[in-house]
Amino acid sequence: MTRPYAVIILPRAQKSFERFDRVLRLRIQAALELLAEHPRPPRSTPLVGSTNVYRVRVGDYRILYSIDEEIRIIEIRKVAHRREAYR
């Protein structure tokens, strides 16, 4: 069995994550735990114009992340509402 990926949340993503209400934080936390096991779930999409950056939906919110396969790290770059996630 392979070991899970380490999930690192960048300070900018952590700051926005802390502003969300409790229910949304729990949903996003569950999605992050799933990413640690399966970094490319079926509903993840690579971002056009970016190298090695993916997005995954959590309701109206998006988690933007990159994957480092060699050291098995997922870096959470941004967690935001869909209208602001790609700015």
C-alpha positions in Angstrom: 0.0 0.0 0.0 1.3 3.4 -0.9 1.7 6.1 1.7 -0.6 9.2 1.5 0.7 12.5 0.2 1.5 15.3 2.7 -0.9 18.2 2.3 0.7 21.6 2.8 -1.6 24.7 2.8 0.1 27.9 1.8 -0.4 30.9 4.1 -2.7 32.7 1.6 -4.9 29.6 1.3 -4.9 29.1 5.0 -6.0 32.7 5.6 -9.0 32.4 3.3 -9.8 28.9 4.7 -10.1 30.3 8.2 -12.7 32.9 7.1 -15.2 30.3 6.0 -18.0 29.1 8.3 -17.6 25.9 10.2 -19.7 23.7 7.8 -17.8 24.8 4.8 -14.4 24.3 6.5 -15.4 20.8 7.4 -16.4 20.0 3.8 -13.1 21.5 2.5 -11.2 19.6 5.1 -12.8 16.3 4.0 -11.8 17.1 0.4 -8.2 17.7 1.5 -8.1 14.4 3.3 -9.3 12.7 0.1 -6.7 14.5 -1.9 -4.0 13.1 0.4 -5.1 9.6 -0.6 -6.0 10.3 -4.3 -4.3 13.4 -5.6 -6.1 13.2 -8.9 -9.6 12.3 -8.2 -11.9 11.8 -11.2 -13.4 15.2 -10.9 -10.1 17.1 -10.6 -9.2 19.2 -13.6 -5.8 20.5 -14.7 -5.8 24.3 -15.0 -5.3 25.5 -18.6 -2.2 27.7 -18.9 -0.6 26.4 -15.7 1.9 23.6 -15.3 1.0 20.9 -12.7 -1.9 22.9 -11.1 -5.2 21.3 -10.6 -8.6 22.3 -9.3 -11.3 20.4 -7.5 -14.8 21.5 -6.7 -16.4 21.7 -3.2 -19.8 23.1 -3.9 -19.4 26.7 -5.2 -15.8 26.7 -3.9 -12.6 25.6 -5.6 -9.4 24.2 -4.3 -6.4 25.0 -6.5 -3.4 22.8 -5.8 -0.1 21.4 -7.2 1.4 18.0 -6.8 5.0 17.1 -6.4 5.3 13.3 -7.2 8.9 12.9 -6.2 8.5 13.9 -2.5 4.7 13.1 -2.4 3.5 16.6 -1.4 0.2 18.3 -2.4 0.5 22.1 -2.1 -2.8 23.9 -1.6 -2.3 27.2 -3.4 -5.8 28.8 -3.1 -9.2 28.0 -1.6 -11.9 30.5 -2.9 -15.4 30.9 -4.2 -15.5 30.0 -7.9 -16.0 33.7 -9.0 -12.7 34.6 -7.3 -10.6 31.4 -7.6 -9.0 32.1 -10.9 -8.0 35.7 -10.4 
